[in-house]
Amino acid sequence: MGLLDNLLGAFLKLTDPTPEFHRSRCLLEKNSVGGCDKCQAVCPHGAIDLSNFTVQIDETLCTSCGLCTQVCPGAALEFPLGPLQEALHRGKGQVRCSQAHGSGEEVRCLGQLTPGLLAEAASRCGPLTLAHGDCARCKIGGESVPRQLQQAAEEARRFYPALELRLTLDKLPGSPVGRREFFGAMLGGAKRSAAELVPQLPIPLEEESPELPAELRLRVIAARRAEEVRWPKIQVAEGCTLCPVCTNVCPTQAVSREREVVEGLSDEYVLKLDVAACTGCGACVSSCPPQVITLEQAGKEEVLGEKLELYRGTPPWYDL
C-alpha cells in the first residue's frame, strides 16, 4: 500500500464517526455461548444493529460517544487510543469533554475513555479529574455517560487499583503557562495535525507484546507501575476434554492449545493462558462443554510472566 492509499484511508477514517470493528475479537462473531449485546445495550442512539449476528453501525446515528468501546469485552470496537492517551498526558490527568465549559485538554466525549486509558493515565499522572457538561441534554453521549465512566473506572482498578477519579461539572483548574510550555504546546499541535494525516501510530510501549490490542497494552503498562493487580484469569479443572472450544471463542487469543509429542506415548495436548491477553469476558466459561472453566484473579507476576499451563493430557477423542 502506497503513501497515497494510506492518506486516502486516513482521510476516510477521519470523516467516519464510527469506531473500528475487529470481527476476530467479537464474541458474537466467535459464536460464544450466550453471545454478547453489550455494545448495542449501551449505545444511547440505537446506532448498533446485531440482527445479522455481527456488529453493524449506522453512521447516520453514531455520534462517536465511545460508550461501546468502553464495554466491549474483546476490544472489538475501538477508536485510535493514541490521541486520547496523549490528551490525558498533556492535561496531567485532567481532561474535559467537548461540551464542558472552560479550557484544557479536550476529548469529544468522556465515553471514549476506556479502562485501559484510565488505568494507564492514573499510573502516570495520579488522580484523574474529568469535566463534563450537561450529559442529560447532550446529543453526543447522553445521561448515561457519568455512570458508565464510573463503571469503566472500576474495571480499570483491576489493572491499577490505586486509581482515583473525580467527575465534575466545574471548569478544570488552570495552571500558569511559561514560554517553554507555550512553544511546546504549539509544537505538539503541529505534530497532532500531521499525525491525523497518516495511519494510526502504535502507542509507545515499554516491553509489551505488539500483537496485543492497544487497549490491553495500556492495561499492561499500568500493571507494570502498580504494586499489585486484580487481573482476570481462568482455571481449568479435571474433566477437561482438551477440545478446541475455549481457544475458538477467546476474542484475544489468550487461550491456546498446543500439541506435544511424547516419545513412546500418545501425543499430549496442553492448554495455556496468556494472562496479559485475558479480559475476563467469560466466553470460555459459558462455552466450555464439560463446564470445567472458572474465572479467578491473577497477580502481577502472572500478568508479566510466561504463559500459564492450564491443563495437560491425552484427549479422549480422535485428533482434530
N, C-alpha and C positions, 0 to 999 in steps of 0.2 A: 504494500500500500504506500503510495507516494505522499509527499507533503500536501499536495492539493487535495487529495482524498481525505487526509487527516483534518485539514482545515474545514472542509465541507462538512465532514461528520461532526466536528466540534460545534460548528455554527448551527447545524440542525438540532443538536442536543441542547444548545443554549436556548433555542426557540421552543423546545419541547418541555412543558412544565411537569411531565410525569417522571417518577423515579425509574431507574433502570431495573429491568426484571431479569433475574437469572433463573431460568427454568430448572437447572440442575440442583438448585438449593430449595425448591418449593416443595413442601410436604404434600400438596395436592398433586403435583406432577409426579412425586415419588410414590403415589398410591399408598401412603401411610394409612394404617387403620385409624379411622376417625377423621382423617383428613385434616383440614385447617381452614378456618374462615376469619382469622384474627384481623387481617388487613381489611376485609370487607366490613367487619363489625365495627372497627374503629373509625372508618372513613366518615367524616361529618357531611359529605356532599353526595354520597351514593355513587361515587365515581368508579367503584371496583365491581366487576361482574365475574362470578365464579361458575356460572351456569354450564360452561363447556369444560369443566374440570381443569381449568387453567386460569391464570390471572389476566384479566383484560381491563385496561384502564381507559376510561373515557377522557380524552384530552380536553374536551369542552367543559367537563365538570371538575377535573382535577385542579386544585389551586396551589399545589406544591407545599402543602402544610407539613408533610413529612410524617404524620402520625403512623402511617402504615409501615414506614421504615423503622420506627421505634419498636413496634410489637412483633415484627416478622421473626419467628424463631430460627429461621435458617439464613438470615441476612440475604434473602432472595430479592428483596426490594431495597434499593439504596440510591441515595444521591451521592455525588462526589463529596467525600468526607474531608479531603484536604483543606478546602477553603473554610469549612466550618471549624475545623481544628485550629486553623490559623487565626480566625476571628477570636476564638476563646483565648488563645495565647496572647494576641495583641492586646486584648482587653484585660489581661491578667485575671481571667476567670469571671469577668463581668461583660455581659452582652445584653442587648435588648432586641426585641422583635421589631419588625418594620412599622408596627402600629403604635409602639410605645413612644411616650414623649421624651424629649431631651436628646442628648447626643451620646456618642460612644459607639463601640463596635456593634454592628447590626447584622442580624440574620433575618431571612424572610419571615420565618415562624419558628418559635421555640420547639415546635413539634418535630423539627428536623434534627434536634439534638438527641442522638441515640445513647444507649447505656455506655457504649464504648467511648464515645466522645466525652460524656460527663465524667467517667472514671479517669480517663487519661488527663483531662483538664484539671480535675481535683488533685491528682497525684503530682501535677506540675505546679499548679498555681495556688493550691489551698482552697479555702471556702469559695463557693461559687455564688454569684448574685446575678439573677436573670430577671430583667424587667420586661413586663408585658403590658399590653394595652387592655381595652375593654373586650375581653375574649367573647363575651356573650353576644356582642354586636359585630364581631369581626367576620368578614366574608372569606378570610383565608383559612383559619383554623377552627374557630368556634369555641363554645364554652367548655368543651372537654379538655382543652389543651393543658391547663394547670394540673388537673387531676392525672392526666396521662403522663405529664412530666414528672410528677412525684413518683409514679409507678416506675418510670424509666430510671429515676434516681435510686429507687430501692433495688432494682435489678443491678444497677451499676455498683452498688455496695457489695455485691458478691465478689467483685473483682478488685475493688478498693474500698474496704469497709469504713475508712476514715472520712469518706465524702460528706461534706456539709453543703446543703443547698438552701438558698433563700430566694423565694419568689417575691417580687414587689411590683406595685403599680407606680412607685415613685421613680423619678429620674435617677439615672445612675450617677453616683458621685464623681465629680470631675477631678482631674489632677493637673498640676502645673505642667506646661509643655515647654521644654527648653529648645535651643537651636538644634541640638543633636536629634531629639525626638521628632522635631518638625520635619527636618530633612529626611529622617528615617521613615517617617510616615509617607512622605512624597515618593520616596524610592519604593516603598512597599506597595503603594498604589499603582505605580507603573508596572511592577512585577506582576501584580494580580491581574491587571488589564491584559498583559501579554499572555499570562497563563490561561486566560479564558479562551484564547485563540488556538490552543493546542490541546490534544487529548489529555485527560487527567493524569497527573504525575503521581507516583506512589507516595504514600505517607512516609516521611523519614522514619526509619526504623533503627533499632539497635542490632539485635541479632535474631529478629523474628523471621519465621519462615515466610517467604514471599508467596507461597501457594495459599496461605490463609486469606480469607476475605478481609478487606480493610477494617471492618468492624471488629473482627476477632483480633487482628493485630493490635488495635488500640487497647483492647482489653488486656492483652499480654503485656504491653508496655506498662499499663497501670499496675498490673500484678507484680511486675519486677520491682516497683517502687513501694509496694505495700509490705507491711510487716507480716501480715497473714491474709489469706483469702478464703472465700467460701465458694470456690469454683464447682460447677456441677460435673459429675462423672457418673458412670454406670458400673454396676457389678453384675456378674453372671453366675448363677447358682448351678448346682448339679441338676442334671436333666436337660442341659443344652444339647441339641442335636447337631450343632455346628452347621445348620442350614444358612443360606446367604441372606435371609430376610433382613436382619438388623443392618447389614452392610448396604443392602439395596435401598433402604428407606432413609438412611442417615443423610441429611442435607449438606453436611460439611465434610463428609468422608472422614469423620472422626473414628469410626469403627472400620477395621479392616480384617480380612480373613486370609491367612497365609497358609500355604501348604508346605509341609516339611517332610523330606524323605528320610525315613529311619531305616538304616541298613538292616536287612533280615526281618523286618517287621512291616506291618501295614503302614502306609503313609499317615501322618498326623496332620490335623488342621489346628491352627492357633488363631483365636480371636484376640485382637489387640486394640487398644484405645489410645488415640492421640488426645490427651486431656485438654490441651490448649484449643483444639478444634471443636470440643463438645460445647453445645449451647444449652444442654438440659431440656431440649424440646420435647423429649419423651416419645418420639416416634418409634424408636426401637422397643420401648417398654410396652406400648399398646399393640405393636405389630408382631411381637415375638410369639410364634405358635405355641410353645410349651409354657409361656409366661414365666420365664426364669430370670428376667432382667429387672433390676430395680435402680432407682436414682439415688445417688449418695453425694457426699461433698468431698472435694479433693483439696489437699493442702498446696501451698505454694511450691513445694519441692516437686510434687507430681505434675503440676502445670508446666514447670520449666524443665522437667526431666525427660527421660526417654519414654517411649510408648509403654503403657501398662499391658501386661498379659492378663487377659480376662478369663480365658478358658482354653484348655488344650485336650485333645483326644482324637480317637479314631471314630469318624462318623458312622452311624448305623445304616447308611444309605449308599447307593452307588455314586461314584464320583461325578459331581456336576461340572 
